[in-house]
Structures are given as C-alpha cells and as structure tokens.
C-alpha cells in the first residue's frame, strides 16, 4: 500500500482519515499493518499491501465468491484484445483518459485497471469486494500509479466528488441492490467528471423465463459443481453453427478461446443476482443523480453488424426490443450538478 493512499481513503463509517499502526514495510510500501480511523477508532487489516476495508464475516456467504474464484484461478488478461474493447465500450480517445484521476470500481482481476494505466491515467484507485483484488494487483504490478483496495461498493472508503472518471464494467447487475450501488459510485464523481457503467439490457419475456430457470437451478449449486456444469455450454459452442442458432435462447459466450468461453459461461450461470434495465430507465436514473449530459454507448455494435443496411436496421430494432440475450447497456454521464 502506497502511503499516498492515506491522503485519499476515509473511514466508511464516519468519513474521517486513517492512520496506520503495526506497519511492516516492503519495497517502500506498507505490506501489512492496521488501518485505524483517527475519529471512531474502527480498524481494518492491511495484507499483501492491500487495505481490507470490509466486514470480513460477510465474505463467507458472499454473492461475489464465484467471481473471486474465476478471477483468481483463471486468466482473463489479454491486453491487446482488452485495449480494443476498452475504447469500443467507452467511446473514448486516449486524450480522454490521459492524466485523469480514476476509480475502477468492482475491478475484478484488473483488466480495465491495467488498461487505464496503460492509456496514461495519472492515478487509479482499483476497488473490489472480493479477493480478486489480489489478482488485479498481480496483473498490474508493472505500474506504480495504482492503489488497490478491498471494499464494499455500499460502504466505499472514498470521499465524494474527487474522481475525474468513475468506471464500473459488467458488475453492477450482479450485486444485491444495483441502483443503490450506482448512486454510491456517482457520488464519487467530481463536477465535470465522467461516470460510465456497463450493465445488462432488458430481454424478451420468453428469453427471461428460459434464462431464469437455467440460472435459477445452477446458481443454487455448490460453486465447483456450477463451474463444471458450465463446461457443457462451453463445449457446445464448438458444434458448427451452434452459437449463431442458439445464442439468443441460452447463454453461449462466443468468446475466442476455451478459457474465455468458460469464464463467461460460468459468470452467467452462477451469478446470484441478475438485474436488467432499459435505456429509458437508465437515462432516468442518471438524470436523477444529477448528470446533464447522458449518452447511451454503442456497446452492441458487433451484434448488429451486417453488410446490408436493411439487415442492420432489423437487428438494431430487435436489440431495442430486447431480442439479444447478451445485449449490454453502456451509459456515460457527464456534467454532474455540484
């Protein structure tokens, strides 16, 4: 943990600063110790150079254990592919990122944290609820401008109005109260800053019934059983023409290799929570949070591509109507009211 982080983080209970006791240094950073609030006295551990500002007892039956499992055990770090997707998803240029103070919330194994650093962000705070934060630190070891914090999105140890960019990709729909988490993150965006999220888009009623039945069964199984069951749709993807025919009936990842296929399928079928929303609902929420410049990002362009303009328009219409099972909804908010 870099000592500079003490200037940033605050006690999630009372909002005051921390001091460090019983610290052990390693390579000019705090490797272990105790964070103690200077006001209320609450204490949190520092281990592996990461402050664990979280109630440990809650982690034993946690909704994020499946994510922790695959982020820690498997590889989702493909920098060249992630770089391309990073700019597609957010519709940024490098100039939009360079020199910015960034919060990468629910960072998982750190693939977007890595990308923010690679693209020139000035300073990054990467936060995750699970021990995947240790994997993120490992992946991003070559950068010296990243702070790693294990923390709950509902009790963020961060003051309001400080980040140029708050980013949360593909996690908010998997937590107990999506709208409340979005609200908490939005508070950390400074006036004139940017808030960008990627969540699930609404689907058709028939697709929802099928998906809810399959996921409802699998998510109740032990994690390792759910993981091995996820191999079945992964192998099914190797049957010729299976993906284009069945991917809007059941979850099939269509990822480029076996590892990514399995990760996406396991993520989908094992998640305890699965929330979806519409463009209209998302825009209304961002507006209620004080954002004036709200943009629905073109995160599904690859789903609607076609050589024929008429086919593309039909696909876009079907996307709006919720036909694409894996359709995502990217929202970017700017110009937050102070």
N, C-alpha and C positions, 0 to 999 in steps of 0.2 A: 504494500500500500504506500503510495507516494504521500509525503507529508502535506503536499499541496491540497490533497483531498479534504483535509480538516478545514480548509477555508470554504469548502463547498457544502459538505453534508451537514445536516442538522438532525436533532433528535426527532423522530416521527411522533413522539408523544407530546412534547412541549415546544418544539421548534427552536430550541437553543443549541449552542455549539457543543461539540465533544472535545474531550481531552483523552490522551492515550496513557494508559498505565501498564506496567509489566511488559513493556515492549521489547521485542527481540529484533534486531536489525539484520538485514541480509542484502548485500549489494546496494547499500544506501537507501533501502526502503524498509518499511515496517513489515516484517514477515509474520509476526504473531504478537498478540497482546490483548488488551481490553479497551474498548471504547466506552467511556463513561460520560454521560451528559453532565455538564457543569451546573445545571439547574435542578433537574428532578432526580439525578443520580442513577438513572437506568443504565444498565451495562449490556454490551454486546461483544462477542468474541471477534478477534481478527485471526484468521488462519490462512495459510498459503498466500499471505499478502492480500487477503480479501476480507473486508469487514462484513460480518454476517448480521445485518440489522434486521432481524426477523425472529419471530417466536418459534423456536426450534420444535416445540412439542407438536405444532400444527403440521409439520412436514411429514410425519409418519403416515398420515392418511391423506396425503395431499393430492389435489387434482393434477398437479404437474409432474407426477412421478414418471408417467410414460414418456414425456418429453425429455426429462432428465436421463432416462435410460438410453434413448437413441442418440441424444447429443453426446453423451459421454462415451458410448461404446462404438459408435459408427462414424464414418466420415461423410460430412456434407460440405466439405470445404473445397470448392472448385473455383479459384479466384477469377479465371478468365470468363467462365460462364456467369459467375455472380456479378462481375463488373457490367456485363451486357445487360443483365436483368435489373441491376440496380438503377441504371439510367432509364430503362424502359418503364419500370414501375413508377418512378417518381417524376419522370419528365423533367429532370434537372440537366444542367450542364455542369462541368467541373467548377466553373466560377460560382455556381450557386452553393457549392459545398466548401470550397477552399476558404480557410480562415475562420470557419464558424465554430461556435461552442454547441456541441451536440449531445442530446440524450438519446441513446439507443435503448429503448425500454423493451423488456422481455426479449433480450438479445439471444437467448438460446446458446448455441455453440459459437456465436460470434462472427458469423459470415458477413453480416452487414456492418458490424463494428469494424471489422477488418477493412471493409470497402470504404467506409467513411475516412479511416486513417489513410488508406492508400490514395484517396482522392484529395487529400490535403486539408481535412478538418483541423482546426487549431487545437482543440481539446475535446475529448469524448468521455462521457460517463456512460458505462455499459451496466445495465441493471438486469438481473434475472432472479426469479423466485426460487429456482432450483439450483442444484449443484452443477448444472450445465455451465454456470458462470466460470467454473474452474477450467472447463474445456475452452471457453472463449478466451480466457487469459493465455492458455497454451497456444492457441492458434494465432493470437495477436502479439506474441512475445517479441517480435521484431520492432514494435512501435513503442515509443516512450511517452506518448501523449494521451494514453487511455487509462481511466480509472475503472476498476471493476468492483461492483457492489452487489452482494446478495440481499435482496429486499423485496418486499411485497408491494405490488402496484397500488394497493389500497392504503398503504402506510409508507409512502415514499419519504426517505430521509433527505429530501431536497427542498430548498425554498422555492417559492413561487416566482415566476417572471424572470427567469435567468437564462434560458436557453434560446439560441438563435433557431435551432431546429430540434423538434421532438419527433422521434420516429418510432413507430411500432408496427412491425410487419408480421401478419399471419398468426397472431397470438390472442388478440382481444376476444375473438369469438369462442375461445376455449377456456375462459375463466368465469367464475360464478356470476359476476354482475358486469357485463360488458359496458353498459352506458356509464356506470359509476367509475370504472377504470378509465374510460375515455375522458371523463370530466377531470379526474385527478391528474392525468397527463397534461391536459390542456392548461391547467393552472400553472404549469412549469414553463410554458411558452412565454417569452417576453413580448411586449407590444412590438409590432412589426416583424415578429418571428414567424416561423412556419411550423405547422403541425400536420404530419402525414401518417395515415394508418392504412392497413390493408386488412379487410375483413371478408366474411362470406356474404355473397349476394343471395337474395331470395331465389327459391326454386319453385317448380310447379308442385301442386298438391300431391300428384301421383308419385313424383320423384321423392318427395319428402316422406311419404308413407313407407316406401321401399327402403330408403336410407335410414329412417328412424328405427325400423325393425332390425335391419342388419347390425347397425351400430349399437342399438339398444341391447342386443344379445352379447356382442363381442366385448363391449366396454365393461361389462359386469364380470368378465372372466379374469383370472389372475393375469398379470401383465405378460409373463413369459408365454402363457397359452395364447393370448391375443397376438403376441409377436409372431409365433409360429403359424397361427391361422392366417396372418397377413401375407405369408409366403404363397398361399393359394391364389389370390388375385394377382400377385406379382408374377407367378409362373404363367397364369392365364394370359397375361399381356404378350407372351411370346408366341401365342397362337396367331397365325396370319389373319389379319383383318379384325381381330377381336376388339382392339381398342376403338377404332372408329365406329364399330357397330354397337358396342355395349357401354362405352364410357359415360353416356348420359342416362344409363339405367342403374349401374353400380359404379362405385369408385374404382377407377383404373388410372394409375398415375400418368402414364405416357412419358415418363422420365427417360433419359438417355442410357442409363445403365442399371444393373440389378440393384445395387446399393440404394440409389436414389428412388427407384421404384418401390422398394421395400420400405424405406423410410416414410415416403409419402403415404403409402397404404396403411402402415402401422399408425401413423399420426391420425389419419382419418378415422379408422375404425375403433381406435382405443380411447379417443378423447371423451372425457366425462361430460363436458359441456360443448354444445354446438349451436351458436346463435347466428341468425341471418337477418339481413335487413335490406331495405330498398334504397335506391338513390334518394328518393324524396325524404325518407325517414332520416337518412344520414345527413343530408343538407339541413334539415330542420334542427337536428341535434347540434351540428357545428354552429349554426346561427344562434342557437340558444346559449352557446358557450362564448359568444362574443366575437366570432370570426365574421368579417365582412366579405372577404374575397375567398369564395369557396369553389373548388374545382373537383369534378369527378374525373379521376385519372383513367387513362386508356389502358388499363391493366389486362384487358382481354383481347387485344388486337390480334394476337396469334390464333385465337379461337375463331375469329370471324374472317380471316384472310381468304381470298379467292381471286382467281384470275378474272372472274366475271363479276361486274358491278352489281348485277341483279342478285346473284347468289350472296354476295357480301351483305347487301341490304336485308335480305331474308334472314341471314344469320344474326345481324345486329338486332333485328326485330325480335327474333327468338331469344336472344340474350336479355333484352329488356323484359320479356315475358317470363324469364326465369328458366328457360329450357336447359341451359348448360349447367349440369350438376356441379361442376367445379368452378363456376363463374365467381370471380372475385370482385370486390368493390374497393377501389382505392380512392381516398378522399384527401385533398390537400386544402388546409385552411391557412389564410394569411390575414394580416391586418387585424390582430386581436384588439378589442377595446381595452384600454388601460384602466 
